[in-house]
Amino acid sequence: MDKRCPVYNTAGFIGKRWTILILTELYKGRKKWKRYSEVKGMLPGITPKMLAMRFKELEKEGMITRKLSTKSFPVKSEYSLTSMGEDFVSVIKQMRKWAIRWNVKNSHCESASCAACEI
């Protein structure tokens, strides 16, 4: 495959472990902004170093944005999906539909809106 191909390039950063799960966690719920610790708490098994690295990569790619709160110490970082990241959630939703149809027969996820992932 040609390295200039959009599918090749997209797979390069979306295909990394934890990336889709991080985007899903940022999408979930009513809060637009989520703190590092909130996302970390929802992803058992991810190391702090890995989460920080993925946040930096996703921010560089334009999928998420970060804001710093310097009003208290330590400085707090909060993250949110950009419009690009929000648009990618539709891809995640299609992945869920595909998994239910062809791979994952899970009665918990067969509802119109999965309670666990809220997508």
Phi, psi and omega in degrees: 000140179291132182292348176273353182295133178300326178293317178301311182294319179295317179298331180300320180257332179282331183283355180286144181305138176084341187301308181295324179292323177295314178299320178296316180296322178292332179283324187298149171082185185265345182279129177285321182253136178230140179283156178311312184296328177295313180294317179302318181294336181268356182237076180302134177102340179281137179275155177303320179297316180295316179298315179299319180294316180294320176302315180297317180296315181294325177292317179298322180284348180089012181277330180227164174231155183234142172231147180253137174252109182261011181286344180224169177239132002286162178298137182252134176256138174234148185234150179211153175289142170276178177298326176297315178295318178297321178296325180292338178302328177298327176293318179298319178297321177293323176299319179298314179299317179298315182298320179292318182291318190248340191230304189259110175261090186232110184300332178298326185258002184278357177288169181296327179227111184297127181292328183283318184254352176055034176245000000 
